Amino acid sequence: MNIKQAKALCRTFPGAAEDTKWGADLVFSVGTKMFAVTELDDKAKAISFKVDDDRFLELTDRPGIIPAPYLARAKWVRVEDLKTLSDAEAKDLLTRSYELVFGKLTKKLQREIQG
């Protein structure tokens, strides 16, 4: 999976929104809460996203995956190049990031997003 494909996947999640923050970062959010961050440039290779607490250490022990700057305390990782993950694993991790953030929204907001 490349960044262009990852962005396309993030856009498919119910209620997903995207905007530019900090000048050069594309942020994907649901209910105003971020679930993925990458660079605006489609030539970028890195992406950051939230992971399950119990997977954080496992993932950051792998080459090419580091604790996400400024967000590691919230169990975010930065994948320096998505090619270090299989397409299926990248899809699963991005989907799980969305699910983790969606699950923290109020029940009312969850219902509104689900329609």
KEDOFI-135230 format. One record per atom (N, C-alpha, C): residue in one letter; residue number from 1; x, z, y. Coordinates in steps of 0.001 Angstrom, whole numbers, plus 500000, padded with zeros to 6 digits. Example, Ala and Ser with C-alpha at 12.3 -4.5 7.8 and 13.67 -1.06 7.14 Angstrom:
% KEDOFI-135230
{'A',1,{513190,507800,494310}} {'A',1,{512300,507800,495500}} {'A',1,{513200,507800,496700}} {'S',2,{512850,507080,497750}} {'S',2,{513670,507140,498940}} {'S',2,{512900,507870,500030}} 
//
This chain:
% KEDOFI-135230
{'M',1,{500847,500000,498822}} {'M',1,{500000,500000,500000}} {'M',1,{500892,500000,501241}} {'N',2,{500511,499200,502211}} {'N',2,{501243,499213,503467}} {'N',2,{500382,499898,504537}} {'I',3,{500936,500026,505730}} {'I',3,{500213,500726,506797}} {'I',3,{498922,500014,507169}} {'K',4,{498957,498704,507189}} {'K',4,{497755,497945,507526}} {'K',4,{496630,498252,506532}} {'Q',5,{496971,498310,505252}} {'Q',5,{495984,498640,504216}} {'Q',5,{495519,500086,504351}} {'A',6,{496446,500993,504678}} {'A',6,{496088,502403,504847}} {'A',6,{495120,502570,506010}} {'K',7,{495380,501877,507107}} {'K',7,{494477,501929,508262}} {'K',7,{493094,501400,507876}} {'A',8,{493070,500298,507146}} {'A',8,{491799,499708,506721}} {'A',8,{491026,500695,505837}} {'L',9,{491726,501383,504945}} {'L',9,{491081,502376,504091}} {'L',9,{490506,503511,504934}} {'C',10,{491278,504039,505864}} {'C',10,{490807,505144,506698}} {'C',10,{489559,504768,507484}} {'R',11,{489449,503515,507865}} {'R',11,{488284,503049,508629}} {'R',11,{487016,503010,507781}} {'T',12,{487142,503016,506453}} {'T',12,{485967,502925,505575}} {'T',12,{485280,504262,505341}} {'F',13,{485931,505363,505675}} {'F',13,{485347,506674,505393}} {'F',13,{484173,506950,506333}} {'P',14,{483085,507532,505808}} {'P',14,{481918,507818,506644}} {'P',14,{482280,508688,507856}} {'G',15,{481854,508250,509027}} {'G',15,{482081,509024,510239}} {'G',15,{483492,508954,510793}} {'A',16,{484355,508140,510176}} {'A',16,{485739,508052,510645}} {'A',16,{485800,507388,512008}} {'A',17,{486633,507954,512858}} {'A',17,{486865,507397,514192}} {'A',17,{488365,507291,514385}} {'E',18,{488776,506398,515252}} {'E',18,{490203,506269,515532}} {'E',18,{490414,506220,517033}} {'D',19,{491519,506810,517451}} {'D',19,{491893,506731,518845}} {'D',19,{493401,506910,518976}} {'T',20,{493891,506654,520174}} {'T',20,{495320,506764,520440}} {'T',20,{495595,508112,521084}} {'K',21,{496579,508818,520560}} {'K',21,{496999,510100,521119}} {'K',21,{498503,510063,521326}} {'W',22,{498970,510871,522234}} {'W',22,{500395,511045,522488}} {'W',22,{501102,509725,522799}} {'G',23,{500373,508766,523305}} {'G',23,{500983,507529,523761}} {'G',23,{501167,506436,522731}} {'A',24,{501610,506773,521531}} {'A',24,{501930,505718,520567}} {'A',24,{501416,505998,519154}} {'D',25,{500556,507001,519005}} {'D',25,{500068,507356,517670}} {'D',25,{498602,507000,517514}} {'L',26,{498283,506422,516381}} {'L',26,{496910,506115,516019}} {'L',26,{496414,507262,515149}} {'V',27,{495352,507895,515594}} {'V',27,{494824,509074,514915}} {'V',27,{493460,508740,514330}} {'F',28,{493281,509068,513048}} {'F',28,{491993,508922,512378}} {'F',28,{491373,510304,512258}} {'S',29,{490110,510404,512678}} {'S',29,{489424,511690,512698}} {'S',29,{488034,511553,512108}} {'V',30,{487500,512699,511694}} {'V',30,{486098,512793,511321}} {'V',30,{485570,514046,512008}} {'G',31,{484479,513898,512730}} {'G',31,{483946,515038,513469}} {'G',31,{484951,515632,514432}} {'T',32,{485761,514833,515062}} {'T',32,{486824,515191,516018}} {'T',32,{488018,515901,515380}} {'K',33,{488067,516023,514072}} {'K',33,{489209,516649,513392}} {'K',33,{490048,515568,512719}} {'M',34,{491351,515607,512963}} {'M',34,{492263,514585,512426}} {'M',34,{492406,514687,510912}} {'F',35,{492493,513520,510255}} {'F',35,{492827,513514,508832}} {'F',35,{494001,512594,508513}} {'A',36,{494418,511745,509451}} {'A',36,{495593,510890,509252}} {'A',36,{496142,510457,510609}} {'V',37,{497467,510318,510663}} {'V',37,{498138,509888,511892}} {'V',37,{499240,508904,511513}} {'T',38,{499304,507794,512238}} {'T',38,{500369,506825,512058}} {'T',38,{500695,506226,513422}} {'E',39,{501623,505308,513433}} {'E',39,{501959,504630,514681}} {'E',39,{500997,503478,514906}} {'L',40,{500840,503087,516148}} {'L',40,{499968,501955,516472}} {'L',40,{500480,500654,515865}} {'D',41,{501759,500502,515790}} {'D',41,{502410,499277,515309}} {'D',41,{502136,499057,513820}} {'D',42,{501631,497868,513476}} {'D',42,{501385,497548,512062}} {'D',42,{502678,497406,511265}} {'K',43,{503816,497317,511951}} {'K',43,{505100,497243,511253}} {'K',43,{505619,498627,510893}} {'A',44,{504944,499660,511366}} {'A',44,{505334,501031,511029}} {'A',44,{505194,501228,509526}} {'K',45,{505918,502177,508998}} {'K',45,{505864,502449,507561}} {'K',45,{505370,503857,507264}} {'A',46,{505488,504767,508235}} {'A',46,{505181,506176,507998}} {'A',46,{503733,506508,508345}} {'I',47,{503208,507497,507624}} {'I',47,{501870,508019,507897}} {'I',47,{501871,509503,507534}} {'S',48,{501130,510272,508292}} {'S',48,{500993,511706,508033}} {'S',48,{499536,512012,507718}} {'F',49,{499323,512989,506839}} {'F',49,{497962,513371,506481}} {'F',49,{497968,514749,505831}} {'K',50,{496779,515342,505762}} {'K',50,{496598,516676,505180}} {'K',50,{496569,516575,503658}} {'V',51,{497112,517605,502998}} {'V',51,{497080,517664,501534}} {'V',51,{496581,519042,501098}} {'D',52,{496197,519143,499846}} {'D',52,{495818,520440,499286}} {'D',52,{497011,521385,499356}} {'D',53,{496747,522652,499619}} {'D',53,{497814,523650,499721}} {'D',53,{498733,523630,498504}} {'D',54,{498141,523522,497306}} {'D',54,{498953,523581,496085}} {'D',54,{499754,522298,495823}} {'R',55,{499496,521251,496554}} {'R',55,{500268,520000,496391}} {'R',55,{501355,519849,497449}} {'F',56,{501300,520656,498506}} {'F',56,{502221,520518,499630}} {'F',56,{503678,520583,499178}} {'L',57,{504059,521630,498462}} {'L',57,{505455,521773,498025}} {'L',57,{505846,520692,497021}} {'E',58,{504937,520382,496122}} {'E',58,{505209,519332,495131}} {'E',58,{505519,518006,495828}} {'L',59,{504695,517644,496794}} {'L',59,{504885,516372,497479}} {'L',59,{506135,516367,498353}} {'T',60,{506394,517464,499060}} {'T',60,{507552,517494,499953}} {'T',60,{508864,517623,499193}} {'D',61,{508814,517882,497911}} {'D',61,{510023,517874,497074}} {'D',61,{510407,516447,496664}} {'R',62,{509518,515506,496877}} {'R',62,{509776,514120,496492}} {'R',62,{510530,513391,497600}} {'P',63,{511423,512487,497227}} {'P',63,{512142,511702,498237}} {'P',63,{511163,510894,499091}} {'G',64,{511406,510861,500384}} {'G',64,{510583,510063,501279}} {'G',64,{509337,510748,501786}} {'I',65,{509111,511994,501370}} {'I',65,{507956,512749,501850}} {'I',65,{508467,514066,502426}} {'I',66,{508132,514317,503680}} {'I',66,{508611,515524,504358}} {'I',66,{507427,516292,504940}} {'P',67,{507632,517569,505273}} {'P',67,{506588,518282,506006}} {'P',67,{506357,517563,507347}} {'A',68,{505120,517343,507700}} {'A',68,{504814,516614,508928}} {'A',68,{505215,517442,510148}} {'P',69,{505988,516854,511051}} {'P',69,{506362,517580,512266}} {'P',69,{505113,518081,513005}} {'Y',70,{505169,519314,513440}} {'Y',70,{504105,519989,514197}} {'Y',70,{502865,520319,513380}} {'L',71,{502711,519751,512202}} {'L',71,{501489,519960,511419}} {'L',71,{501751,520544,510037}} {'A',72,{502997,520809,509714}} {'A',72,{503332,521303,508374}} {'A',72,{502644,522634,508074}} {'R',73,{502507,523480,509082}} {'R',73,{501876,524788,508839}} {'R',73,{500420,524631,508389}} {'A',74,{499821,523488,508716}} {'A',74,{498449,523197,508293}} {'A',74,{498430,522367,507012}} {'K',75,{499595,522299,506333}} {'K',75,{499745,521569,505061}} {'K',75,{499543,520065,505225}} {'W',76,{500250,519524,506207}} {'W',76,{500301,518079,506400}} {'W',76,{501660,517592,505949}} {'V',77,{501675,516406,505360}} {'V',77,{502931,515770,504962}} {'V',77,{503091,514461,505732}} {'R',78,{504338,514020,505803}} {'R',78,{504639,512711,506397}} {'R',78,{505302,511874,505316}} {'V',79,{504680,510783,504977}} {'V',79,{505247,509840,504021}} {'V',79,{506016,508824,504856}} {'E',80,{507338,508821,504696}} {'E',80,{508196,507978,505524}} {'E',80,{507990,506492,505259}} {'D',81,{507615,506138,504041}} {'D',81,{507338,504757,503687}} {'D',81,{506299,504775,502566}} {'L',82,{505129,504229,502827}} {'L',82,{504055,504256,501831}} {'L',82,{504430,503596,500520}} {'K',83,{505461,502777,500523}} {'K',83,{505887,502133,499273}} {'K',83,{506470,503144,498280}} {'T',84,{506745,504379,498732}} {'T',84,{507229,505412,497806}} {'T',84,{506096,505928,496919}} {'L',85,{504865,505585,497284}} {'L',85,{503701,505977,496485}} {'L',85,{503073,504731,495879}} {'S',86,{502464,504887,494723}} {'S',86,{501700,503765,494178}} {'S',86,{500471,503568,495058}} {'D',87,{499883,502399,494988}} {'D',87,{498675,502146,495778}} {'D',87,{497574,503143,495431}} {'A',88,{497426,503418,494142}} {'A',88,{496383,504347,493699}} {'A',88,{496634,505756,494232}} {'E',89,{497887,506206,494176}} {'E',89,{498189,507552,494663}} {'E',89,{498007,507643,496173}} {'A',90,{498430,506627,496901}} {'A',90,{498250,506619,498357}} {'A',90,{496763,506670,498701}} {'K',91,{495972,505878,497996}} {'K',91,{494521,505879,498229}} {'K',91,{493934,507252,497925}} {'D',92,{494333,507841,496804}} {'D',92,{493824,509161,496428}} {'D',92,{494199,510227,497457}} {'L',93,{495442,510193,497942}} {'L',93,{495893,511202,498908}} {'L',93,{495186,511042,500254}} {'L',94,{495005,509823,500717}} {'L',94,{494291,509611,501980}} {'L',94,{492816,509991,501854}} {'T',95,{492225,509648,500718}} {'T',95,{490831,510027,500483}} {'T',95,{490693,511537,500447}} {'R',96,{491633,512201,499770}} {'R',96,{491586,513666,499684}} {'R',96,{491781,514304,501061}} {'S',97,{492644,513738,501886}} {'S',97,{492831,514247,503239}} {'S',97,{491507,514211,503998}} {'Y',98,{490826,513086,503924}} {'Y',98,{489519,512954,504563}} {'Y',98,{488554,514017,504026}} {'E',99,{488513,514180,502703}} {'E',99,{487599,515141,502089}} {'E',99,{487893,516570,502537}} {'L',100,{489175,516929,502618}} {'L',100,{489555,518276,503047}} {'L',100,{489088,518551,504478}} {'V',101,{489281,517586,505349}} {'V',101,{488883,517764,506744}} {'V',101,{487356,517741,506869}} {'F',102,{486713,516806,506192}} {'F',102,{485251,516723,506207}} {'F',102,{484634,518036,505724}} {'G',103,{485229,518626,504694}} {'G',103,{484725,519867,504125}} {'G',103,{484788,521056,505075}} {'K',104,{485614,520969,506099}} {'K',104,{485739,522051,507085}} {'K',104,{484754,521909,508241}} {'L',105,{484067,520779,508307}} {'L',105,{483074,520582,509357}} {'L',105,{481844,521437,509083}} {'T',106,{481052,521681,510124}} {'T',106,{479821,522439,509923}} {'T',106,{478893,521653,509003}} {'K',107,{478054,522353,508295}} {'K',107,{477093,521693,507386}} {'K',107,{476195,520734,508170}} {'K',108,{475816,521140,509375}} {'K',108,{474976,520288,510217}} {'K',108,{475700,518972,510524}} {'L',109,{476945,519055,510928}} {'L',109,{477705,517848,511247}} {'L',109,{477932,516987,510001}} {'Q',110,{478168,517636,508867}} {'Q',110,{478322,516886,507611}} {'Q',110,{477056,516083,507308}} {'R',111,{475910,516718,507472}} {'R',111,{474634,516015,507210}} {'R',111,{474446,514843,508176}} {'E',112,{474800,515046,509450}} {'E',112,{474658,513975,510435}} {'E',112,{475543,512777,510067}} {'I',113,{476751,513058,509612}} {'I',113,{477683,511990,509260}} {'I',113,{477209,511247,508015}} {'Q',114,{476696,511998,507055}} {'Q',114,{476237,511376,505804}} {'Q',114,{474934,510616,505971}} {'G',115,{474248,510888,507075}} {'G',115,{473013,510150,507380}} {'G',115,{471902,510617,506535}} 
//
